[in-house]
Amino acid sequence: MPLMKQVRLVITGRVQGVFYRAAVCDAAKGFDVTGYVKNLSDGTVEVVAEGEEEELKRFAEACFINDGPRMAQSAEKEFTDIDKREHTGFSVAY
């Protein structure tokens, strides 16, 4: 069984109020990932996703480069090893 990972992305730029969270949820449907996306109080958006490393890398690229709004400026990525998935689907967290 492949090693499971979790990635945490923090997306900066104009990413709140532009349907970015909905775009991330739509993108997640095309990948074998679970997790959530939510707005943070500092105006950034946090994405936490779990899955196999290569799948997470492709998902992270889709979140920022392919499906993200043009106003997104940067993405901080942090990968962590996990024993098993904590989430069963992908959703917007509040």
Short mmCIF file of the C-alpha atoms (twelve columns), coordinates in Angstrom:
data_MODEL
# 
_entry.id   MODEL 
# 
loop_
_atom_site.group_PDB 
_atom_site.id 
_atom_site.type_symbol 
_atom_site.label_atom_id 
_atom_site.label_alt_id 
_atom_site.label_comp_id 
_atom_site.label_asym_id 
_atom_site.label_seq_id 
_atom_site.Cartn_x 
_atom_site.Cartn_y 
_atom_site.Cartn_z 
_atom_site.pdbx_PDB_model_num 
ATOM 1  C CA . MET A 1  0.000   0.000  0.000   1 
ATOM 2  C CA . PRO A 2  1.441   3.416  -0.948  1 
ATOM 3  C CA . LEU A 3  2.427   5.822  1.812   1 
ATOM 4  C CA . MET A 4  -0.337  8.284  2.612   1 
ATOM 5  C CA . LYS A 5  0.405   11.977 2.896   1 
ATOM 6  C CA . GLN A 6  -1.401  15.120 3.854   1 
ATOM 7  C CA . VAL A 7  -0.720  18.452 2.193   1 
ATOM 8  C CA . ARG A 8  -1.635  21.826 3.619   1 
ATOM 9  C CA . LEU A 9  -1.811  24.693 1.158   1 
ATOM 10 C CA . VAL A 10 -2.233  28.329 2.088   1 
ATOM 11 C CA . ILE A 11 -3.247  30.355 -0.951  1 
ATOM 12 C CA . THR A 12 -2.671  34.106 -0.893  1 
ATOM 13 C CA . GLY A 13 -3.934  36.863 -3.140  1 
ATOM 14 C CA . ARG A 14 -7.532  37.711 -3.962  1 
ATOM 15 C CA . VAL A 15 -8.967  34.295 -3.115  1 
ATOM 16 C CA . GLN A 16 -11.958 35.143 -0.932  1 
ATOM 17 C CA . GLY A 17 -15.241 36.231 -2.453  1 
ATOM 18 C CA . VAL A 18 -14.310 34.854 -5.902  1 
ATOM 19 C CA . PHE A 19 -15.721 31.301 -5.581  1 
ATOM 20 C CA . TYR A 20 -12.250 29.871 -4.991  1 
ATOM 21 C CA . ARG A 21 -13.481 27.326 -2.412  1 
ATOM 22 C CA . ALA A 22 -16.099 26.041 -4.864  1 
ATOM 23 C CA . ALA A 23 -13.420 25.729 -7.571  1 
ATOM 24 C CA . VAL A 24 -11.227 23.691 -5.210  1 
ATOM 25 C CA . CYS A 25 -14.128 21.362 -4.347  1 
ATOM 26 C CA . ASP A 26 -14.834 20.895 -8.060  1 
ATOM 27 C CA . ALA A 27 -11.149 20.176 -8.715  1 
ATOM 28 C CA . ALA A 28 -11.078 17.595 -5.900  1 
ATOM 29 C CA . LYS A 29 -13.665 15.513 -7.760  1 
ATOM 30 C CA . GLY A 30 -11.036 14.697 -10.392 1 
ATOM 31 C CA . PHE A 31 -8.526  13.356 -7.871  1 
ATOM 32 C CA . ASP A 32 -8.398  10.605 -5.256  1 
ATOM 33 C CA . VAL A 33 -8.102  13.071 -2.368  1 
ATOM 34 C CA . THR A 34 -10.070 13.797 0.774   1 
ATOM 35 C CA . GLY A 35 -10.005 16.884 2.979   1 
ATOM 36 C CA . TYR A 36 -11.361 20.416 3.083   1 
ATOM 37 C CA . VAL A 37 -10.961 24.012 1.962   1 
ATOM 38 C CA . LYS A 38 -11.750 27.034 4.131   1 
ATOM 39 C CA . ASN A 39 -11.310 30.784 4.360   1 
ATOM 40 C CA . LEU A 40 -8.918  32.016 7.047   1 
ATOM 41 C CA . SER A 41 -9.402  35.239 8.977   1 
ATOM 42 C CA . ASP A 42 -6.292  36.828 7.429   1 
ATOM 43 C CA . GLY A 43 -7.794  36.736 3.909   1 
ATOM 44 C CA . THR A 44 -6.008  33.585 2.754   1 
ATOM 45 C CA . VAL A 45 -7.531  30.203 1.932   1 
ATOM 46 C CA . GLU A 46 -6.392  26.934 3.517   1 
ATOM 47 C CA . VAL A 47 -6.632  23.622 1.673   1 
ATOM 48 C CA . VAL A 48 -5.920  20.380 3.545   1 
ATOM 49 C CA . ALA A 49 -5.928  17.240 1.409   1 
ATOM 50 C CA . GLU A 50 -4.983  13.611 2.014   1 
ATOM 51 C CA . GLY A 51 -3.986  10.904 -0.431  1 
ATOM 52 C CA . GLU A 52 -1.002  9.451  -2.258  1 
ATOM 53 C CA . GLU A 53 1.861   11.904 -2.757  1 
ATOM 54 C CA . GLU A 54 1.773   12.069 -6.561  1 
ATOM 55 C CA . GLU A 55 -1.996  12.548 -6.545  1 
ATOM 56 C CA . LEU A 56 -1.638  15.333 -3.968  1 
ATOM 57 C CA . LYS A 57 1.002   17.071 -6.082  1 
ATOM 58 C CA . ARG A 58 -1.292  17.038 -9.122  1 
ATOM 59 C CA . PHE A 59 -4.224  18.236 -7.017  1 
ATOM 60 C CA . ALA A 60 -2.148  21.071 -5.536  1 
ATOM 61 C CA . GLU A 61 -1.184  22.220 -9.025  1 
ATOM 62 C CA . ALA A 62 -4.837  22.135 -10.105 1 
ATOM 63 C CA . CYS A 63 -5.837  24.200 -7.075  1 
ATOM 64 C CA . PHE A 64 -3.328  26.915 -7.733  1 
ATOM 65 C CA . ILE A 65 -2.337  27.003 -11.376 1 
ATOM 66 C CA . ASN A 66 -5.134  25.444 -13.429 1 
ATOM 67 C CA . ASP A 67 -8.339  26.148 -11.547 1 
ATOM 68 C CA . GLY A 68 -7.388  28.973 -9.203  1 
ATOM 69 C CA . PRO A 69 -8.448  32.532 -9.933  1 
ATOM 70 C CA . ARG A 70 -5.935  34.744 -11.677 1 
ATOM 71 C CA . MET A 71 -5.677  36.882 -8.539  1 
ATOM 72 C CA . ALA A 72 -4.114  34.007 -6.530  1 
ATOM 73 C CA . GLN A 73 -0.524  35.063 -5.964  1 
ATOM 74 C CA . SER A 74 1.246   32.237 -4.161  1 
ATOM 75 C CA . ALA A 75 0.763   28.916 -2.460  1 
ATOM 76 C CA . GLU A 76 2.604   27.665 0.602   1 
ATOM 77 C CA . LYS A 77 2.825   23.850 0.539   1 
ATOM 78 C CA . GLU A 78 3.546   21.604 3.506   1 
ATOM 79 C CA . PHE A 79 3.530   17.793 3.099   1 
ATOM 80 C CA . THR A 80 3.231   15.452 6.110   1 
ATOM 81 C CA . ASP A 81 3.236   11.644 6.359   1 
ATOM 82 C CA . ILE A 82 0.035   10.182 7.841   1 
ATOM 83 C CA . ASP A 83 -0.986  6.660  8.857   1 
ATOM 84 C CA . LYS A 84 -4.487  6.883  7.383   1 
ATOM 85 C CA . ARG A 85 -6.936  9.397  6.034   1 
ATOM 86 C CA . GLU A 86 -8.833  11.454 8.596   1 
ATOM 87 C CA . HIS A 87 -11.456 12.679 6.112   1 
ATOM 88 C CA . THR A 88 -13.938 10.647 4.090   1 
ATOM 89 C CA . GLY A 89 -14.746 13.203 1.394   1 
ATOM 90 C CA . PHE A 90 -13.800 16.713 0.294   1 
ATOM 91 C CA . SER A 91 -15.824 19.698 1.476   1 
ATOM 92 C CA . VAL A 92 -15.895 23.367 2.390   1 
ATOM 93 C CA . ALA A 93 -15.169 23.885 6.087   1 
ATOM 94 C CA . TYR A 94 -16.432 26.896 8.012   1 
# 
